[in-house]
Amino acid sequence: MSLRRFLSVRSARSRLWPRRRMPRLAPSGNRAQAVALRVTSPQAASLRYDDGAMSRSKTARWVLAFLCYWLVAFGLLAFFVEDDSFCERDGGSVLVAAKLSLAIAIFDLILSLVIERSLWAARKTVWFGWLGPIIATLVIGVVVAALPSWIYRGYGGFRFAGTWASVSCVFTEAYGIIFPILMAPALALATFMKAAWLMQGEPKNAKGLERVG
Protein backbone atom coordinates (compact mmCIF):
# COMPACT_ATOMS: atom_id res chain seq x y z
CA MET A 1 0.00 0.00 0.00
CA SER A 2 1.40 3.31 -1.05
CA LEU A 3 1.74 6.18 1.40
CA ARG A 4 -0.78 8.34 -0.47
CA ARG A 5 -3.44 5.58 -0.33
CA PHE A 6 -2.76 4.98 3.37
CA LEU A 7 -3.26 8.65 4.20
CA SER A 8 -6.50 8.82 2.19
CA VAL A 9 -7.93 5.75 4.00
CA ARG A 10 -6.99 7.21 7.37
CA SER A 11 -8.59 10.54 6.49
CA ALA A 12 -11.81 8.77 5.45
CA ARG A 13 -11.91 6.83 8.73
CA SER A 14 -11.45 9.98 10.74
CA ARG A 15 -14.42 11.57 8.96
CA LEU A 16 -16.65 8.54 9.56
CA TRP A 17 -15.61 7.91 13.18
CA PRO A 18 -14.37 11.15 14.67
CA ARG A 19 -12.13 10.67 17.63
CA ARG A 20 -13.71 11.64 20.95
CA ARG A 21 -11.80 14.22 22.86
CA MET A 22 -11.32 13.34 26.51
CA PRO A 23 -12.36 16.06 28.96
CA ARG A 24 -9.49 17.99 30.39
CA LEU A 25 -9.03 17.47 34.08
CA ALA A 26 -8.26 20.38 36.27
CA PRO A 27 -4.82 20.41 37.82
CA SER A 28 -4.63 18.92 41.29
CA GLY A 29 -4.15 22.33 42.83
CA ASN A 30 -7.31 23.74 41.22
CA ARG A 31 -9.64 20.78 41.62
CA ALA A 32 -11.32 22.22 44.69
CA GLN A 33 -11.88 25.49 42.85
CA ALA A 34 -13.31 23.64 39.85
CA VAL A 35 -15.73 21.72 42.09
CA ALA A 36 -16.78 24.94 43.79
CA LEU A 37 -17.51 26.51 40.42
CA ARG A 38 -19.71 23.58 39.45
CA VAL A 39 -21.66 23.86 42.75
CA THR A 40 -22.21 27.58 42.23
CA SER A 41 -25.23 27.20 40.01
CA PRO A 42 -28.84 28.40 40.06
CA GLN A 43 -29.93 25.01 41.41
CA ALA A 44 -27.47 25.19 44.30
CA ALA A 45 -28.51 28.76 45.07
CA SER A 46 -32.13 27.64 45.10
CA LEU A 47 -31.32 24.83 47.53
CA ARG A 48 -29.54 27.25 49.84
CA TYR A 49 -32.52 29.60 49.71
CA ASP A 50 -34.91 26.75 50.52
CA ASP A 51 -32.77 25.68 53.48
CA GLY A 52 -32.78 29.23 54.84
CA ALA A 53 -36.52 29.54 54.39
CA MET A 54 -37.08 26.22 56.18
CA SER A 55 -34.84 27.32 59.05
CA ARG A 56 -36.74 30.59 59.46
CA SER A 57 -40.05 28.76 59.28
CA LYS A 58 -38.94 26.30 61.96
CA THR A 59 -37.81 29.12 64.24
CA ALA A 60 -41.14 30.89 63.79
CA ARG A 61 -43.00 27.68 64.67
CA TRP A 62 -40.96 27.23 67.85
CA VAL A 63 -41.55 30.84 68.94
CA LEU A 64 -45.27 30.55 68.24
CA ALA A 65 -45.44 27.23 70.11
CA PHE A 66 -43.69 28.77 73.13
CA LEU A 67 -46.07 31.74 73.25
CA CYS A 68 -49.15 29.55 72.86
CA TYR A 69 -47.95 27.17 75.57
CA TRP A 70 -47.27 30.08 77.92
CA LEU A 71 -50.77 31.47 77.33
CA VAL A 72 -52.37 28.07 77.95
CA ALA A 73 -50.35 27.52 81.12
CA PHE A 74 -51.18 31.04 82.31
CA GLY A 75 -54.90 30.48 81.72
CA LEU A 76 -54.87 27.19 83.64
CA LEU A 77 -52.92 28.61 86.58
CA ALA A 78 -54.94 31.84 86.69
CA PHE A 79 -58.13 29.79 86.91
CA PHE A 80 -56.56 27.59 89.59
CA VAL A 81 -55.54 30.48 91.92
CA GLU A 82 -58.43 32.80 91.07
CA ASP A 83 -59.93 32.70 94.59
CA ASP A 84 -56.66 32.14 96.48
CA SER A 85 -56.47 34.87 99.12
CA PHE A 86 -52.89 33.87 99.98
CA CYS A 87 -51.68 35.33 96.67
CA GLU A 88 -52.27 38.90 97.85
CA ARG A 89 -48.93 38.81 99.65
CA ASP A 90 -47.17 37.78 96.41
CA GLY A 91 -48.63 40.54 94.22
CA GLY A 92 -51.99 39.02 93.33
CA SER A 93 -53.18 35.85 91.67
CA VAL A 94 -52.67 37.17 88.12
CA LEU A 95 -49.01 38.04 88.72
CA VAL A 96 -48.36 34.73 90.47
CA ALA A 97 -49.96 32.81 87.60
CA ALA A 98 -47.88 34.79 85.08
CA LYS A 99 -44.61 34.09 86.91
CA LEU A 100 -45.20 30.39 87.45
CA SER A 101 -46.53 29.81 83.93
CA LEU A 102 -43.51 31.59 82.44
CA ALA A 103 -41.13 29.41 84.48
CA ILE A 104 -42.92 26.24 83.36
CA ALA A 105 -43.00 27.41 79.72
CA ILE A 106 -39.25 28.14 79.74
CA PHE A 107 -38.53 24.73 81.27
CA ASP A 108 -40.75 23.09 78.65
CA LEU A 109 -38.90 24.95 75.87
CA ILE A 110 -35.47 23.89 77.15
CA LEU A 111 -36.67 20.31 77.57
CA SER A 112 -38.09 20.21 74.04
CA LEU A 113 -34.87 21.60 72.56
CA VAL A 114 -32.74 19.06 74.42
CA ILE A 115 -34.93 16.17 73.27
CA GLU A 116 -35.04 17.46 69.68
CA ARG A 117 -31.25 17.83 69.50
CA SER A 118 -30.64 14.49 71.20
CA LEU A 119 -32.82 12.57 68.74
CA TRP A 120 -31.81 14.53 65.63
CA ALA A 121 -28.48 12.78 65.02
CA ALA A 122 -30.02 9.33 65.33
CA ARG A 123 -32.88 10.23 62.96
CA LYS A 124 -30.53 9.70 60.01
CA THR A 125 -30.91 5.96 60.54
CA VAL A 126 -33.89 5.57 62.91
CA TRP A 127 -37.29 7.29 62.87
CA PHE A 128 -38.45 7.83 66.45
CA GLY A 129 -42.04 8.78 65.66
CA TRP A 130 -43.88 9.85 68.81
CA LEU A 131 -41.04 9.03 71.19
CA GLY A 132 -39.97 12.68 71.59
CA PRO A 133 -43.46 14.05 72.48
CA ILE A 134 -44.05 11.14 74.86
CA ILE A 135 -40.77 11.77 76.71
CA ALA A 136 -41.50 15.50 77.00
CA THR A 137 -45.04 14.80 78.27
CA LEU A 138 -43.85 12.39 80.95
CA VAL A 139 -41.06 14.69 82.15
CA ILE A 140 -43.36 17.72 82.39
CA GLY A 141 -45.99 15.71 84.23
CA VAL A 142 -43.48 14.44 86.79
CA VAL A 143 -41.83 17.86 87.27
CA VAL A 144 -45.14 19.72 87.73
CA ALA A 145 -46.41 17.06 90.13
CA ALA A 146 -43.19 17.41 92.17
CA LEU A 147 -43.31 21.23 92.34
CA PRO A 148 -45.21 21.40 95.67
CA SER A 149 -42.68 19.12 97.37
CA TRP A 150 -39.78 21.16 95.97
CA ILE A 151 -41.22 24.60 96.74
CA TYR A 152 -42.29 23.72 100.28
CA ARG A 153 -39.23 23.52 102.52
CA GLY A 154 -41.04 22.41 105.66
CA TYR A 155 -42.05 24.14 108.90
CA GLY A 156 -44.12 26.71 107.01
CA GLY A 157 -41.23 27.85 104.79
CA PHE A 158 -41.24 28.10 100.99
CA ARG A 159 -38.48 28.60 98.46
CA PHE A 160 -38.20 32.16 97.09
CA ALA A 161 -40.54 33.45 99.83
CA GLY A 162 -40.26 37.23 100.20
CA THR A 163 -38.61 37.64 96.77
CA TRP A 164 -39.98 38.70 93.37
CA ALA A 165 -40.07 35.03 92.34
CA SER A 166 -42.32 33.94 95.20
CA VAL A 167 -45.23 31.71 94.14
CA SER A 168 -45.81 30.05 97.49
CA CYS A 169 -49.54 30.82 97.53
CA VAL A 170 -50.12 28.24 94.80
CA PHE A 171 -48.90 25.51 97.16
CA THR A 172 -50.35 26.75 100.46
CA GLU A 173 -52.61 24.40 102.44
CA ALA A 174 -55.13 22.55 100.22
CA TYR A 175 -53.84 24.19 97.05
CA GLY A 176 -50.60 22.25 97.39
CA ILE A 177 -52.56 18.99 97.50
CA ILE A 178 -54.87 19.75 94.58
CA PHE A 179 -52.13 21.27 92.37
CA PRO A 180 -50.42 18.01 91.27
CA ILE A 181 -53.78 16.30 90.77
CA LEU A 182 -55.18 18.95 88.41
CA MET A 183 -52.26 20.89 86.99
CA ALA A 184 -49.82 18.05 86.25
CA PRO A 185 -52.13 16.22 83.80
CA ALA A 186 -53.37 19.49 82.24
CA LEU A 187 -49.89 20.90 81.59
CA ALA A 188 -48.59 17.51 80.44
CA LEU A 189 -51.42 17.36 77.91
CA ALA A 190 -50.55 20.88 76.74
CA THR A 191 -46.93 19.78 76.29
CA PHE A 192 -47.99 16.76 74.24
CA MET A 193 -50.23 18.87 71.98
CA LYS A 194 -47.43 21.40 71.43
CA ALA A 195 -44.85 18.70 70.68
CA ALA A 196 -47.24 16.95 68.29
CA TRP A 197 -47.86 20.20 66.42
CA LEU A 198 -44.14 20.87 66.11
CA MET A 199 -43.55 17.33 64.86
CA GLN A 200 -45.99 17.86 61.99
CA GLY A 201 -43.62 20.47 60.54
CA GLU A 202 -40.61 18.14 60.51
CA PRO A 203 -39.55 16.29 57.32
CA LYS A 204 -40.95 12.80 57.02
CA ASN A 205 -38.67 9.86 57.64
CA ALA A 206 -36.80 8.41 54.72
CA LYS A 207 -38.16 5.26 53.15
CA GLY A 208 -36.84 2.09 54.69
CA LEU A 209 -35.76 3.53 58.03
CA GLU A 210 -36.51 1.59 61.16
CA ARG A 211 -39.39 3.04 63.17
CA VAL A 212 -39.27 3.44 66.94
CA GLY A 213 -42.32 4.55 68.88
C-alpha positions in Angstrom: 0.0 0.0 0.0 1.4 3.3 -1.0 1.7 6.2 1.4 -0.8 8.3 -0.5 -3.4 5.6 -0.3 -2.8 5.0 3.4 -3.3 8.6 4.2 -6.5 8.8 2.2 -7.9 5.8 4.0 -7.0 7.2 7.4 -8.6 10.5 6.5 -11.8 8.8 5.4 -11.9 6.8 8.7 -11.5 10.0 10.7 -14.4 11.6 9.0 -16.6 8.5 9.6 -15.6 7.9 13.2 -14.4 11.2 14.7 -12.1 10.7 17.6 -13.7 11.6 20.9 -11.8 14.2 22.9 -11.3 13.3 26.5 -12.4 16.1 29.0 -9.5 18.0 30.4 -9.0 17.5 34.1 -8.3 20.4 36.3 -4.8 20.4 37.8 -4.6 18.9 41.3 -4.1 22.3 42.8 -7.3 23.7 41.2 -9.6 20.8 41.6 -11.3 22.2 44.7 -11.9 25.5 42.8 -13.3 23.6 39.9 -15.7 21.7 42.1 -16.8 24.9 43.8 -17.5 26.5 40.4 -19.7 23.6 39.5 -21.7 23.9 42.7 -22.2 27.6 42.2 -25.2 27.2 40.0 -28.8 28.4 40.1 -29.9 25.0 41.4 -27.5 25.2 44.3 -28.5 28.8 45.1 -32.1 27.6 45.1 -31.3 24.8 47.5 -29.5 27.2 49.8 -32.5 29.6 49.7 -34.9 26.8 50.5 -32.8 25.7 53.5 -32.8 29.2 54.8 -36.5 29.5 54.4 -37.1 26.2 56.2 -34.8 27.3 59.0 -36.7 30.6 59.5 -40.1 28.8 59.3 -38.9 26.3 62.0 -37.8 29.1 64.2 -41.1 30.9 63.8 -43.0 27.7 64.7 -41.0 27.2 67.9 -41.5 30.8 68.9 -45.3 30.5 68.2 -45.4 27.2 70.1 -43.7 28.8 73.1 -46.1 31.7 73.2 -49.2 29.5 72.9 -47.9 27.2 75.6 -47.3 30.1 77.9 -50.8 31.5 77.3 -52.4 28.1 78.0 -50.4 27.5 81.1 -51.2 31.0 82.3 -54.9 30.5 81.7 -54.9 27.2 83.6 -52.9 28.6 86.6 -54.9 31.8 86.7 -58.1 29.8 86.9 -56.6 27.6 89.6 -55.5 30.5 91.9 -58.4 32.8 91.1 -59.9 32.7 94.6 -56.7 32.1 96.5 -56.5 34.9 99.1 -52.9 33.9 100.0 -51.7 35.3 96.7 -52.3 38.9 97.9 -48.9 38.8 99.7 -47.2 37.8 96.4 -48.6 40.5 94.2 -52.0 39.0 93.3 -53.2 35.9 91.7 -52.7 37.2 88.1 -49.0 38.0 88.7 -48.4 34.7 90.5 -50.0 32.8 87.6 -47.9 34.8 85.1 -44.6 34.1 86.9 -45.2 30.4 87.5 -46.5 29.8 83.9 -43.5 31.6 82.4 -41.1 29.4 84.5 -42.9 26.2 83.4 -43.0 27.4 79.7 -39.2 28.1 79.7 -38.5 24.7 81.3 -40.8 23.1 78.6 -38.9 24.9 75.9 -35.5 23.9 77.2 -36.7 20.3 77.6 -38.1 20.2 74.0 -34.9 21.6 72.6 -32.7 19.1 74.4 -34.9 16.2 73.3 -35.0 17.5 69.7 -31.3 17.8 69.5 -30.6 14.5 71.2 -32.8 12.6 68.7 -31.8 14.5 65.6 -28.5 12.8 65.0 -30.0 9.3 65.3 -32.9 10.2 63.0 -30.5 9.7 60.0 -30.9 6.0 60.5 -33.9 5.6 62.9 -37.3 7.3 62.9 -38.5 7.8 66.4 -42.0 8.8 65.7 -43.9 9.8 68.8 -41.0 9.0 71.2 -40.0 12.7 71.6 -43.5 14.0 72.5 -44.1 11.1 74.9 -40.8 11.8 76.7 -41.5 15.5 77.0 -45.0 14.8 78.3 -43.8 12.4 80.9 -41.1 14.7 82.2 -43.4 17.7 82.4 -46.0 15.7 84.2 -43.5 14.4 86.8 -41.8 17.9 87.3 -45.1 19.7 87.7 -46.4 17.1 90.1 -43.2 17.4 92.2 -43.3 21.2 92.3 -45.2 21.4 95.7 -42.7 19.1 97.4 -39.8 21.2 96.0 -41.2 24.6 96.7 -42.3 23.7 100.3 -39.2 23.5 102.5 -41.0 22.4 105.7 -42.1 24.1 108.9 -44.1 26.7 107.0 -41.2 27.8 104.8 -41.2 28.1 101.0 -38.5 28.6 98.5 -38.2 32.2 97.1 -40.5 33.4 99.8 -40.3 37.2 100.2 -38.6 37.6 96.8 -40.0 38.7 93.4 -40.1 35.0 92.3 -42.3 33.9 95.2 -45.2 31.7 94.1 -45.8 30.0 97.5 -49.5 30.8 97.5 -50.1 28.2 94.8 -48.9 25.5 97.2 -50.3 26.7 100.5 -52.6 24.4 102.4 -55.1 22.5 100.2 -53.8 24.2 97.0 -50.6 22.3 97.4 -52.6 19.0 97.5 -54.9 19.7 94.6 -52.1 21.3 92.4 -50.4 18.0 91.3 -53.8 16.3 90.8 -55.2 18.9 88.4 -52.3 20.9 87.0 -49.8 18.0 86.2 -52.1 16.2 83.8 -53.4 19.5 82.2 -49.9 20.9 81.6 -48.6 17.5 80.4 -51.4 17.4 77.9 -50.6 20.9 76.7 -46.9 19.8 76.3 -48.0 16.8 74.2 -50.2 18.9 72.0 -47.4 21.4 71.4 -44.8 18.7 70.7 -47.2 17.0 68.3 -47.9 20.2 66.4 -44.1 20.9 66.1 -43.5 17.3 64.9 -46.0 17.9 62.0 -43.6 20.5 60.5 -40.6 18.1 60.5 -39.6 16.3 57.3 -40.9 12.8 57.0 -38.7 9.9 57.6 -36.8 8.4 54.7 -38.2 5.3 53.1 -36.8 2.1 54.7 -35.8 3.5 58.0 -36.5 1.6 61.2 -39.4 3.0 63.2 -39.3 3.4 66.9 -42.3 4.6 68.9 
